[in-house]
Amino acid sequence: MKARFYAPDAHAPGDLVVLPADEAAHLSRVLRLVPGDPVRVFNGRGQEFDARVAQVGRRDVQIAVGRAAPAAAEPRVAVTLALAVLKADGTDAAVRDAVMLGVAAIQPVVSHRSEVGLATLERGRRRVRWERIAIASAKQCGRATMPDVRAPRRFEALLEDLAEARLPRPAVMFVEPGAAAHAVSLAGLDVPRPAAATVLVGPEGGWAPGEIARAEAAACRLVTLRLPTIRAAAMPAVVLAAVLAAWGEL
């Protein structure tokens, strides 16, 4: 199989584009490709092309864009994953898996039980890291569309975004069994397949009771999965797979 690279400036056959720095380093230093080698490029907006390496320089790599190639189909439901930030590298794994499952956007959330604050995330340039992980995941799984990895928000700001329609509705919050009296099973969620939705997944230990109450008051649908205890880093993938299957996407 041809190596795939993210080339956001690729628009049409005949374009000569410069790869982003990380992609150029992967092509030249890791794969050691040379001018004339065939590759595939995708622009992150659903287009994929056959291409060839045109030039490998000390500072940049140029790609000659060829004919359009078939791109992987995207889910019919544009899911925004509102993901509570996890400890250690848990968020990294969740971002990687969410991209593979076709999310349209990832909104990191600092919740009451998150062990990392907004200032720490900003100092650590975690959004940049998650964007790089998203690119690597899209390259690996064959997606030609890049999800929007957004700047982290506090939980309260997330609810404001939902109220102001800056995030898609319906909003479905997954809670632990017994955490909320009005939570239903996924089978009991009477929401037909929407064009877009927001899915909220909590941190280690789950959402705090006050967060669940405020989310319910903000018209979030509360859903629980009857499963054994699952690691927080794996839960987003489980939730997304369950939701997409319920909406006929898998």
VENVENTA-V794552 format. One record per run of one state. SS is the DSSP state (H for helix, E for strand, L for the rest). FROM is the first residue (numbers start at 1). TO is the last residue. Records with the same first field share a line. If there is no record, write none. Layout:
SS->FROM-TO / FROM-TO
This chain:
L->1-3 / 7-15 / 19-20 / 31-37 / 43-43 / 46-47 / 57-60 / 70-77 / 85-89 / 101-104 / 111-117 / 124-125 / 142-144 / 146-147 / 164-170 / 175-183 / 189-195 / 202-208 / 218-220 / 225-231 / 247-250
E->4-6 / 16-18 / 38-42 / 44-45 / 48-56 / 61-69 / 78-84 / 105-110 / 145-145 / 148-154 / 171-174 / 184-185 / 196-201 / 221-224
H->21-30 / 90-100 / 118-123 / 126-141 / 155-163 / 186-188 / 209-217 / 232-246
